[in-house]
């Protein structure tokens, strides 16, 4: 796999976003896939297909319903306009029926042609100042980079059977490290101090790769 080509194929951006609980940071990722918009939408919203490249999901998968990703986050489905827009709350490690989220994920799809789709993912949340200083946007951004790469591999029929083995492979470890530094670039472009962005990238890379 051409790691750096895949890193360059994703646009990364850091912006401010108003949430019900206050002002937060939002990571924005855009990537184009050689697939029809209906196919990409189904891969992102169908429970069976989602489990093949992301995580198993359970719940009431309808507008106003709640979902839970296995071992990860859950939340409420706030907005759904097939095949172009999905918006959910994102509550990590909590029962979505009992907690009020301060994090939201929005997925927007745009058909660029019969077999070409642009995907935009926006994850907006409120971080503590300490966590933001330590990890910056990469704490959220690297995880979504891996997810969008997994979607690319799945749509191309290349994803390995065991996602855990895939994430531990030398190629994906190197991709995670490159992603952390790409988010440092986005951090600086948004006005973050260079030394803060670089320190956060080192911490994020160590978190995802162990080195």
matplotlib code that plots the C-alpha trace (Angstrom):
import matplotlib.pyplot as plt

x = [0.0, 1.2, 0.9, 1.7, -0.6, -3.5, -2.5, -2.5, -5.9, -7.7, -8.2, -8.0, -9.2, -9.6, -12.4, -14.4, -18.0, -20.8, -22.4, -25.3, -22.7, -20.5, -17.8, -15.7, -13.2, -14.3, -12.1, -13.1, -12.1, -12.9, -12.1, -13.3, -14.2, -14.5, -18.0, -21.6, -23.1, -25.8, -23.1, -21.1, -24.2, -25.2, -21.6, -21.8, -25.4, -26.2, -25.4, -24.0, -21.8, -20.6, -19.3, -17.0, -14.9, -15.7, -17.4, -20.5, -23.5, -26.7, -29.8, -32.8, -31.1, -33.7, -34.3, -34.6, -33.3, -30.1, -27.2, -24.2, -20.9, -19.4, -16.7, -16.8, -19.4, -23.1, -25.7, -28.8, -29.6, -30.4, -30.7, -31.0, -31.4, -30.5, -28.1, -26.5, -26.6, -26.4, -25.9, -25.6, -24.5, -21.3, -20.9, -17.9, -18.1, -21.5, -25.1, -26.5, -29.9, -28.7, -26.0, -26.2, -23.5, -21.2, -19.9, -21.5, -20.6, -22.0, -21.5, -22.2, -22.0, -22.0, -22.1, -19.4, -20.3, -22.0, -19.1, -17.5, -18.5, -17.1, -17.4, -17.1, -17.0, -17.2, -16.6, -17.2, -16.6, -15.6, -12.2, -10.7, -7.8, -5.4, -6.4, -6.4, -2.8, -1.7, -3.2, -4.7, -6.9, -5.1, -6.8, -10.0, -8.6, -6.3, -9.1, -11.3, -8.4, -8.1, -11.9, -11.9, -8.9, -10.8, -13.8, -11.6, -10.1, -13.5, -15.1, -12.1, -12.5, -9.0, -9.8, -8.5, -10.8, -9.6, -9.6, -7.4, -4.7, -5.1, -4.5, -1.5, 0.2, 3.4, 1.8, -1.1, 1.1, 3.1, -0.1, -1.2, 2.1, 1.8, -1.8, -0.7, 1.8, -0.8, -3.1, -0.2, -0.2, -4.0, -3.4, -0.9, -3.0, -5.8, -3.5, -2.2, 1.4, 3.9, 5.5, 2.1, 1.0, 4.2, 4.1, 0.5, 1.4, 4.2, 1.8, -0.9, 1.5, 2.8, -0.8, -1.7, 1.6, 3.3, 6.5]
y = [0.0, 3.5, 4.9, 8.5, 8.6, 7.5, 10.2, 12.8, 11.7, 12.9, 16.6, 17.6, 20.7, 22.1, 24.5, 25.9, 24.6, 25.7, 22.9, 22.8, 22.7, 25.5, 26.2, 23.2, 22.0, 20.1, 18.0, 17.9, 15.1, 14.8, 11.9, 10.8, 7.2, 5.5, 4.2, 5.2, 7.4, 4.8, 2.2, 4.4, 5.4, 1.8, 0.9, 3.6, 2.9, -0.8, -2.7, -5.7, -3.8, -1.3, -4.2, -5.4, -2.3, -0.3, -1.8, -4.0, -1.7, -2.4, -0.4, 1.3, 2.4, 5.0, 8.7, 9.4, 6.0, 5.1, 3.2, 1.5, 0.7, -2.4, -1.4, 2.2, 5.0, 5.3, 8.1, 9.3, 9.6, 13.3, 13.7, 11.2, 12.1, 9.1, 9.0, 12.3, 13.3, 11.6, 13.3, 11.6, 12.4, 10.6, 9.5, 7.4, 4.7, 5.7, 4.6, 6.9, 6.6, 8.1, 10.6, 14.0, 14.2, 17.1, 15.5, 15.2, 13.4, 14.5, 12.5, 14.2, 12.5, 14.1, 12.3, 13.7, 11.2, 7.8, 6.0, 8.8, 10.1, 12.7, 12.0, 14.7, 13.8, 16.4, 15.4, 18.3, 17.9, 19.8, 18.7, 19.7, 22.1, 19.5, 16.9, 19.3, 20.4, 16.8, 15.4, 18.2, 17.3, 14.1, 12.4, 12.3, 12.8, 9.8, 7.4, 8.8, 8.7, 4.9, 4.5, 6.3, 4.2, 1.1, 2.2, 2.7, -0.8, -2.3, -0.7, -2.0, -5.5, -5.3, -5.2, -8.1, -10.3, -9.2, -5.4, -5.8, -7.5, -4.9, -2.0, -3.7, -4.3, -2.3, -0.4, 0.8, 1.6, 3.8, 5.3, 6.2, 8.0, 9.9, 10.8, 12.3, 14.6, 15.5, 16.6, 18.7, 20.5, 21.1, 22.3, 24.9, 25.9, 26.7, 29.1, 26.7, 27.3, 25.2, 23.8, 22.9, 21.2, 19.2, 18.1, 17.0, 15.0, 13.2, 12.2, 11.1, 9.1, 7.4, 6.6, 5.0, 3.2, 2.7, 4.5]
z = [0.0, -0.9, 2.6, 1.8, -1.3, 1.0, 3.6, 0.8, -0.5, 2.6, 3.2, 6.9, 8.5, 12.1, 12.8, 15.7, 16.2, 18.4, 20.4, 22.9, 25.7, 24.4, 21.9, 20.7, 18.1, 15.0, 12.8, 9.2, 6.8, 3.1, 0.8, -2.6, -3.4, -6.7, -5.9, -6.5, -3.7, -2.9, -2.4, -0.1, 1.8, 2.4, 3.4, 6.1, 7.4, 6.8, 10.0, 8.3, 5.9, 8.6, 10.7, 7.8, 7.8, 11.0, 14.0, 14.8, 15.6, 17.4, 18.3, 16.7, 13.4, 12.5, 12.9, 16.6, 17.5, 19.4, 18.2, 20.0, 18.3, 20.0, 22.5, 21.4, 21.2, 21.0, 20.6, 19.0, 15.3, 14.9, 11.2, 8.3, 4.6, 2.4, 0.6, 1.5, 5.2, 8.5, 11.9, 15.3, 18.8, 19.8, 23.4, 24.1, 26.7, 28.0, 27.7, 25.1, 26.6, 29.9, 29.0, 27.2, 24.5, 23.9, 20.7, 17.3, 14.1, 10.7, 7.5, 4.2, 0.8, -2.6, -6.0, -8.3, -11.0, -11.5, -9.8, -7.7, -4.3, -2.1, 1.6, 4.3, 8.0, 10.7, 14.4, 16.8, 20.5, 23.6, 25.0, 28.4, 28.0, 29.3, 26.8, 23.9, 24.9, 25.1, 21.9, 19.9, 16.9, 16.2, 19.1, 17.1, 13.6, 13.5, 14.4, 11.6, 9.2, 9.9, 9.5, 6.1, 4.9, 6.1, 4.0, 1.0, 1.4, 1.9, -1.1, -3.1, -1.7, 0.0, 3.7, 5.8, 7.7, 11.2, 11.7, 14.8, 12.8, 10.1, 12.5, 14.0, 10.7, 10.0, 7.1, 9.2, 12.1, 9.7, 8.3, 11.9, 12.5, 9.2, 10.0, 13.4, 11.7, 9.0, 11.8, 13.2, 9.8, 10.1, 13.7, 12.5, 9.6, 12.0, 13.9, 16.6, 17.8, 16.0, 19.2, 20.6, 17.3, 17.1, 20.8, 20.3, 17.2, 19.0, 21.8, 19.4, 17.3, 20.5, 21.6, 18.3, 17.5, 20.9, 19.7]

ax = plt.figure().add_subplot(projection="3d")
ax.plot(x, y, z, "-o")
ax.set_aspect("equal")
plt.show()
